[in-house]
Structures are given as structure tokens and as C-alpha cells.
Amino acid sequence: MKKQVVIVALIAVLTGIAAKAQDNPDALNAPPIGFDKYPKREYPFLFNNALYNLLYRPTTITEFVTVPAGTIPSVVSFESGYSAIERLSNYPVNLLYDKIGVGWTSLIMLVKLGALDFPFAYFMKVFNHEYAGHTVRIHEAGQYIDRITIGVPLPWGRGGGATWGTVPQSIDHNILITAAGSEANTVMAHEMDLRFVSTGVIYPFDILLYLNAKFDELLYINRSTGHPSGLRMTADGDYEEYLILINNKYGRVLPHTYRLKLDELKRWSYIALADPFLYLATGALFYNLVTGKRYMDAFMIPLAEGAAFMPSARVAYTPNGPECYGDLFFKLPNRSAVLLAYARIGSTSLRQTWGGGARLYRMSVGRFVELGAGLDLFSQPRVMNHLSTYFIEVVYWNLYPRYISVNPAMQIGQLTEMDLAYGYRARGIKRIFGAAAYGDITVKANEFFRAYFRIGYKSNGYVFGLNLKKGLFWHAGMGFNF
């Protein structure tokens, strides 16, 4: 954990420097002001299909329907829908700042935040967790969804949600599915970070969803995860199940033999706090309430005229263990362009992973086109697609009539030999070098309409927010700018 601590300390120091640096909206090419005195922003709605399933399962009619099937297009679409609704609902309240002053209007806005905005943001976080996370990962593994249930959001209800579907046979797919819900919210927060840097603006109507998404992994691990008993089918929550399945993969069947433990998982979760945008967004929320200003500039550390940078960090929970991403965001002079460079390094408790990459976000090429691209290079153990003992256990439970009791402790004994054999295999499985690469294009039809396209290819292995399998991936969609 020394490397994570160094990253956290470095970012804390740089955040302090950034807090003193006054950002220059003109230098960073802030977008033009919209109808409600907020800077204009884009609202993309993206859709795709899983090409693998189209080719190999053509008889399933649902595979032909264009739905947000990938994590990234799903989170971008959900965030756009949420933000547009919140922005329109804020408009009549913001008009009161000029009519009755900051004091009373801020009180009205505070009531709205607690009674309506927070429950809506919480609901969207849970929906994104269940759909863009668990549902998409189950779909990518070739399985089927039965239903998604979402409780009445806090503070009006108990909140929470659940996804019901079939279980894939693959060991690594099962591990990935357990952590996929919170991963989807980390992907959402990361995409919002890119937009903060690109526009140079933190919009108050986006902040509650951003904070909910940013804290999903951290709160889930620290509040909803106990020390696992080792019984897979009785695991309480995603990350308790994650700990059981990933240790089982490496032949660690009983809790006292686990290499990756709950305490280490909690330490990794604190890396989420090493994100300056987290504190800038929180400050922007209070800034809007206290001053009545429509938005706050996204402070960054200046480099040169029109350019700035900001470090950040995020965590991914992969089939090989937790992985830390150290990010460097560079705002480029080219209007909304951003260059993201990052390094990724995983826990050494099981099998270490490492890699890095870069992403070019929204570089203008003329008046009507913006280009982008991404490249991720990684080293990790080969994907383990063996028949998992968890899958066998689920099938065993479902084959029995409901009135016959199944003893999960006996199942552990029956499947231990398989787990031990898998553990020997997992510890020696070949390490591979892989990559993912893609290109983006945004076409500006006019001042209001946008069209978006992405196409790319990746090899087998874990890449943040992408399918575990190799193959082509793509999305397309349309959006609005106002």
C-alpha cells in the first residue's frame, strides 16, 4: 500500500496548491452561456449492441434491439438524462435569486435539494449500479436478466436495489459481475471528471449525482461488507461475495486462509478520497447555495496560457484484485480538448497487474468535428474461463425443490477439491500483455444537435468499463447542446 499512500499524499499537496490558483475561464475557453445563465453543455445519449452476441446468438431477438448495452454508453446516457432534468427543474428556482434575493432563494433551494434532488440522485446511482453495472456485465457474459428491483430512495425509503439473472460459468466473469455495480458508478464519476476539465465548469445540478457515484465503492465496502463466512450463497453484499469468489479462485476456501482480506479491501477503497474534483464539487455545491451564482469554475493548476493540469485517482476491483489508477488530467489550449494520462497498478496479495494508458477527449478539428481516442496497455494473468464452483453451487441450489433443505457447509466440502485445483492453476496461469484502442468522433450538426460515434478493439483482459472479452466494441448516439 506504500504506492497508494504516496499517490494520496501527492494529490493532497497538489490540491492545496490548486485551491490557491484562480482559474481563468477565458484562458480555458469556457463554453458560451445558455438560456438559464449556465454555460452550455452537451447531453449525449449513446447506444450500442454486443457484437459478439449478434454474431453467435442471432436467434435471440433482444440482441438486435439497440439498447445501452455497454457500461460507458449507459453511464453517459443516464448522467445526461439526470442532468437535463435537474437543470430544467432548477430554472424556475434560479429566477428567484433576482426577485427575492439570495437568502430566501437559498433556503428554497436547500429544501429542494433535500426533498427532491438528493432522492433523485440516489435513485439514479442505484439504477446505474444495477443496470450499467450488474446487468451489463451479466449481458456481456452471455447470460440473461430476470428483473431489477430498486427500493424507495433515501430519505423517503430504505433505498438499495438488486439485479436478478442467470449466472455465467466463467470464474472471472462471476468475480467481475459482483463488483460491476460500484464500478459503473466509478466510471460515471470519471466521465464527469473529464467533462469538468473540458468545460472548465462545475455545474451545481450535476454535483449530487457525482458525489453519490463517487462514494458508491467507498461506502459499500466500509458500511455494507462484513468479514465473509466463506459460504458463497449466503454472502451479504457485493464485496463480501467478491472477497469469497476471488480468494476461491486462488484456492483459498476458508476465511482464515484468504490472501485478500476485508481490511486490505477497505484500505484500497480510501484511494477514492484522493480526487481533488471530489472536494471542488462539494465546494461548488455550497458556493452555489451561499452566493446564488449559477456555477463555479473548475480550478486547476496552471501550466501556461490556456493550459492546466490536475492529478486524481480511482480504484477498480478486477478479477485479479484491486487496482489503483493514478490520473493526470491536462487541459489543452484547443478549446474543450483534454489529455488524460494514467498508470494502473494492482494489489500484490494474489497476482499483481499493471499497465497504463492515455485518452484524448474532445479535440476540435474545424467548426463541425471533434475527435478523440484512447489507448490502454496492460499486463495481467490470462482470463480464467474455467467452470466456476460458484456456478455449480447455484445450479445445485436451483435443481432442488424449495422444500428440501440444502446445507451450504456441505457444498464447500464437496467443491473444495475443485477450488484447490483451480487455485494451483490460477497461481501459475500465463501472464499476458494486452491492449484496448478506440477512436471517437463528434459531429456538430448545428448549435443544438450532436452525433457521436466510437469504434475500437480490445484483447482479452480487464480494462476499466469495457467488456472482459476480446473483440470489437462500439457505440453511437445523438445529443443536444444547450
N, C-alpha and C positions, 0 to 999 in steps of 0.2 A: 504493500500500500504506500510505500515511500514516494513512488512516482505520482500517485494521485494527490498526496499531500502537497508535493511541490507545485503541481498544477493549480490546486486550490489556493495556495499562498500567493503564487504569481498573479493569478487573476484578481485576488483581493487587493493586492497592491495597485494593479493597473486600474481597477475600478475606482479606487480612491483618486488616482490621477485624473481619470475621465470625469469624475464628478466636478472637478475644478475647471475643466476645459469647456468653454462655451462654444457650442456647435454653431456654425454659420449656415443657415438654411440656403442662402444664395449660392455659397460655395459648393454645397452638396446637392444643388439643383432640386430643391423641394418642389413637389408637384403643384399644379395650379389649384386654386381654391374652388370648391364645388358650390352647389346651390345652398347648402346649410352652413357655410363658412368653415367647413372641414376641408383640408386638402383632398383632392380627388384620389381615389384608389381603385384598383381593379378587383372585380369579383368573378374569378374563373370558376366554371363548373365543368369538371372533367369526367370522362367516361372511358371504359376500356373493356376488353374481353380477355380471358386467359387463352392465349393462342394454343397452348398445349392441349387444353381440353377440347377446343374446337376441332383440332386435328385427330385426336384419339378417342373422343367420346361424342361423335356427331349426332347420335340418336337422342341426346338429352336436349330437349327444346330450350331449356333455360340457358344453355350455354350460348345460344345465338342472340339473346337479348342483351343490348348494350346497357350495362349497369356499372356503377363504380366498383369494379371487382378488385382493384389493387389498393394497397394501403395508402400510397401517396395521392392518387387521384381522389380517393374517398375523403381523406382528411382535408384536402384543399377545397373540395366541394362543400363539405359540411361547414368549414370555417367561413366560407363565402356566404352561405345561406344565413348562418348565425349573425355575422357581422352586418349584413344588409338589413335584417330585421331589427337589430339593435339600433342601427344608425337611424332608421326611419322612426323608430319609437322614441328616440332621444330628441328628434327635431322639434316637436311642439314644446317640450320642456326647456330646451335651449333658448327658445324665443322669449321665455320669461326672464332670462338674465337681463335683457334690455328693458323689460317692462317693470319688474318689481325688485330688481337688484339681486346681488349675489347671495345675500344671507338666506332669504326665504326660498329662492330657487335651489340653492344647495341643499336645503332641508328636504324639499320635494324630491330632488334627485337622489338623496340618501335613502328616502323611503322606497323609491322606485328600485334602487339597487338591491335593497334587502328583500323586498316583497316579490319582485318580478325578475330582475336581471340576474341575480345570483341563482335562483332556482332554474332559470333557463340555461345559464352557463353550465350548471351542474348536470342538468339533463343531457346537454349536448356532449359533455365529457363522457358520461356513461354510455350514451348511444355510440359515440365514436369508439370507445373502449370495446364495446360488444360487436359492432359491425365492422369498422375499419380494422380492428384488431383480430378478435377471435374468429368472426365469420369469414373474413377474407383469407386468413391463414388456413382455416378448415377447407375452404373452397380451393385454395391453391394446392392443397394436398390431395385433391380429387374426391373429397367427401361431400356430404350433404348437410344442410342446415334444417332443423326442425322448426325452431322458433327462437325469438329473442324476447326476454321479459325485462322490463325496466320499471322500477318502483317509483312512486311519487317522490319527486326530488326534495332534498333538504331546502329550507327548513320545514316544508309543509308535510313531509313524509319521511320514511326511513331511508329512501334512496336505494342505490345499488341496482344491480342488474345481473342477468345470466344469459348464456347462449347454450342452446341445446342442439346437438348434431351428432353425426356419426364420427367415430374415432379412426384416424388413419393407422395403418400398420407400422409405418416407419418410426423408429426411435427418435430421430432428430426432429421430424415434423411434430410429434407429440410434445416434445420439450418446447419447441418454438411456439406452439399454439398456447401453452399455458401462460407465457409472458407476453403474448401478442397484444392483449388489450391495452396494457400500460405502454407498450412500445408504440402503439398507434397514437397515443396522446403525446409522447415524446416527439414523434415525427411531426405532429401538428405544431407543437411549440417551436420546433426547429424551423419549419416553413414560415412561421410568423416572425421568427428572428430575422430571417432573410428579407422579409418584406419591411421590417423596421429599418434595417440598414439601407435597403434600396430606396425607400421613400424619404428616409430621414425623419419620419414622423411616428409617434406612438399615439394611436387613436384610443380615447378612453372607452369607447363602446366595444373594443376588442379585448380589453385587459382582463376582465373576469374569466373569459374562456381561456385566455392564455395562462393565467395563474392556475386555474383548475387543471389544465392539461399538463403544465409544468410540474405540478406537485403530485400527479397521479401515482407515478412509480414510488416516490419517496414515502408518501402517506400509506400506500397499500402495503409496502414492505414493513414499515415500522408500526402500523396500527392493526393490520389485518392478518398478520402472519405470526404463528406461534412455532415453537420447536416441534418439528414433524415427528409423528409417532412411527413412521416407516410404513404405514398402511396406505397404499395408494388411493384406494377407493373411498377412504374416509378423510382425505386431505381437506383442510379448511382454508380455501382460498387459493388464488393462482400461484403465489410464490411459495407457499408451503408445498404445493404439488410440484412446482419447478425444482425445489431442493431435492425432493424424493426422486423424481424421474432422472435428473441429471446425475445424481450420485449412483442410482441404479445402473445407469448407462456404463459407468466405470466400475461396476461390480461391487459397489458399496451398498449393501442391502439394509443393514440395521443402522439406526441413527448414530450409535456410538462409533461406527466405522466411517462416517461421512468425512470427506475431504473438504467439500464446500459446505460451510455451516451458516446458520442464520446470522450469527454475529458478523461474519465477513460480508454477507449479503447486505446487511444494514450499513456497514461502513462504505461499501460501494455506492449505496443509494444517496449518500450525502454529497456526492460529486455534483448532483443536480443543483446544489446551492452555489456552486462556483460559476454562476452565469450572471454577468452584470445586467443583462436585459431583464432578469427577474426583478432586480431592485429598481431599475429605471421604470419598468412598467408599474410597479407598486407606487413609486413616487408620482408617476403621471396620473394615476387614479386620484390621489389626494390633491395634486396640483389642479386638476380639473374641478374638483369639488370646492376648493378654497378660493380659487381665483375666477372661476367661471370661464376660463379660456377654453377654446374648443379642443386644443390638442397640445402636446408637448414635443419639442424636438428630441429626436433620439441622439443623445450625447455620445460622441465617440472621441477617440484620441486622435488629434490631428496629425497628419503626416506632411502634407503640402497643400497648396491651394486646390480645393475641390476633392481632396483625398483624405481618408482617415481609416483607422482600424480599431478593432475591439476583439479581445480574446474571450473565449467561452468554453463550456464543457458540457457533455451529456453522457449518458450511460445506456448501453444496450445489453440485454440479457439473452445471450446466444445459446445454441445447443452445446457449446463448449465452456460456458461460464460467462460471468460479467465482463464487459468490455468498455473501457473508457475512451471517449473521443475528445481530444484536445483541439478546439476550433480556433481559427484566426479569420475573422471577417475583415475584408478590405473593401471600403467604399471607393470606387473608381471615379475619376472625373467625368467619364462618359455617362452623363445623365443618371439613369437608375441602375447602372451596372454595379455588380458586386462580385468579388472573387473570394471564395471560401477555400481555405487550405486546412487540412486536418490530418492528424495522426491518430491511429487507433491501436490500443494495446489491451490485452486481456489478462484475466487472473491466471496465476501460475498454480493454483490449487489442483487443477485437473490437467488440461492440455492448453498451453498458452497459445493465443492468437495475436497477430499483429498485422498492421497494414497502414494505409494512408490514402489520401485522395485529394481531389480538387473539384470545385464546381464553379462555373461561370454562370452568373444569374443576370438575365435581362440586359444584355448589351445592345444598345440601339445601333442599327445599320440603316441609315436613312430615316425618313419620316414614318414609314409604314411597317417596318420589320424590326423585331428584337430577337436576338439569338442567345442561346445558352448551351451549356454542355456539362457533362460530368464524367469523372473517371475515378474508379475505386480499385486499388490493388491490395491484395490480402494474402496472408499465409495462415492456413488453419488445417486441422485434420479433415480428411475427406468426409463428406456427408455419410452418416451411418443409416442406411435404409433397411436394416435388418428388422424382422418381425419382432415388435416390442412385447415384453411381458405385460406391459400395461394394457395393450390391445387384447392379449389373451385373457387377461383378468376381466376386462369389460365384457367380452364375449361370454365368458364363463358366467358372469352375473346375469346377463340378459337371456341366456338359454334356460335358466332355471325359472320355474313358475314363481310368482310373487310370494306364495305361501310357504315356500321351502327356504329355510334359513341358510345363508351362505356365510361361512366363517372366514373373514379376510385373513386372519392369522394363519390359517391352514394354507391359504393360497400363497403366502410368502414362502412357506416351506416348500411347496410344490414347484415354485418358479425360481427358487434361489439358484439352482444349478445353471439354469439358463442365464441368469443375471451375472453369475461369476464368469461364465464363458464369454459373455458379451464384454464384461469388464476387461478380460485379458485381451480381447480383440480391440476394444476402444483404446487401450493404452498403447497399442502398437500399430494402430491404423496409420496408413501412409499420410504424411503431410503434403498438401498440395498448394500451389500458387495459382491464384485465380484473379479475375478482373471483371468489372462491370463498366460499361461505357454507354453513353447515350447523348443524343443531341436534341435540343429544344428549338422551336421556332414559334414566335408570336406574331400574328398578322393583325395590324390595326386597320380594320375596315374603314373606320371613321373615328371621331372623337368619343363615341359611345360604345361601339361594338368591337370585340376582340375574338380572334380564333387562336386556339392553342394546339400544338402537336408535339409529341415526343416519341422517339423510337430509339431502342437500344438493345444491347445483348449482354448477357452475363453468363459466367461459368457457374458450375455447382459451388455452393457455399453461401455463408451468411453475409449479406450486405444490408445495411440499415434501411428498413422499409421495403425491400424488394423480395421477390419470390426466392425460396431456397433452391429451387431447381434451376438448371441452366436453360437458356433459350432466349428467344426474342421477347421483349416486353414493349408495350406502347400505351399511350393514351392520347385522346383528342377531346376537344370540347370547345365551348364558346363562353364568352363572359361579357361583362359590362364595366364601363369606366365612368364613375360619377362621384 
